Amino acid sequence: MSDFGLDLARAEEELDDPDADEVVLGVLDGETDPQEWIDAVRSGNVLMLAVEGDMNTLASGFAREVRADGGSLTHFRGFLVVTPAGVTIDTDRL
């Protein structure tokens, strides 16, 4: 068998943020700093937030910034779904 020269240390260095591209479940109740939600979306994560209170008030700290970055927000059955740029929310079947 031949040695194909795989450099695992170099491969690890090339990996993106290990917390990116996840679906993050959370509660939108005003307890979490809005910057945490912004940072999570900027890292490539999708947020699925259970809304406990007035959604417009609770999302006001991060919604504009997420949209300005190209992300989107959709309210669905008591949840706020927040996606980063490049991830669309298909609502055609609703």
C-alpha positions in Angstrom: 0.0 0.0 0.0 1.3 3.4 -0.8 1.5 6.4 1.6 -0.6 9.2 0.2 0.8 11.9 2.5 -2.3 13.1 4.4 -1.4 16.0 6.7 -4.0 16.0 9.4 -2.5 18.9 11.3 -2.8 21.1 8.3 -6.3 19.9 7.5 -7.4 20.9 11.0 -6.0 24.4 10.5 -8.1 24.7 7.3 -11.4 23.9 9.0 -13.9 26.6 9.5 -15.5 27.5 12.8 -16.6 24.2 14.4 -19.8 25.8 15.7 -20.9 27.0 12.3 -23.6 25.5 10.2 -25.7 24.3 13.0 -29.4 24.7 13.9 -29.4 26.5 17.3 -32.6 26.0 19.4 -33.3 28.7 21.9 -35.9 30.9 23.6 -36.5 34.5 22.6 -37.6 36.0 25.9 -35.2 39.0 26.3 -32.8 37.1 28.5 -30.1 36.6 25.8 -28.0 39.5 24.6 -29.1 40.3 21.0 -25.4 40.3 20.0 -25.2 36.6 20.8 -28.0 35.9 18.2 -26.2 38.1 15.7 -22.9 36.4 16.2 -24.5 32.9 15.9 -26.2 33.9 12.5 -23.0 35.5 11.2 -21.2 32.2 12.0 -23.5 30.5 9.6 -26.0 29.0 12.1 -29.8 28.9 11.7 -31.8 29.9 14.8 -35.0 28.3 15.8 -36.3 30.5 18.7 -39.4 29.9 20.7 -41.0 33.3 21.2 -42.1 34.1 24.7 -43.5 37.6 24.6 -43.9 40.2 21.9 -41.9 39.0 19.0 -41.4 42.5 17.5 -40.0 43.9 20.7 -37.9 40.9 21.5 -36.3 40.7 18.0 -35.8 44.4 17.6 -32.2 44.1 19.0 -31.0 41.9 16.2 -33.5 41.7 13.3 -32.3 44.7 11.3 -28.7 43.7 11.6 -29.5 40.1 10.4 -31.4 41.5 7.5 -28.7 44.0 6.7 -26.2 41.1 6.6 -28.5 39.3 4.0 -30.2 37.0 6.5 -33.9 36.4 6.9 -36.4 36.0 9.6 -39.8 34.2 9.5 -42.4 33.7 12.2 -43.9 30.2 12.2 -46.2 28.7 14.8 -44.7 30.4 17.8 -41.1 30.2 16.6 -38.9 32.8 15.0 -36.7 31.1 12.3 -33.5 33.2 11.6 -31.2 32.2 8.8 -27.8 33.6 7.6 -27.2 35.0 4.1 -27.5 32.4 1.5 -30.0 30.2 3.4 -33.5 30.8 2.3 -36.7 30.0 4.2 -39.2 28.3 1.8 -42.7 29.3 2.9 -44.5 28.1 -0.3 -46.2 25.2 1.5 -47.7 27.3 4.3 
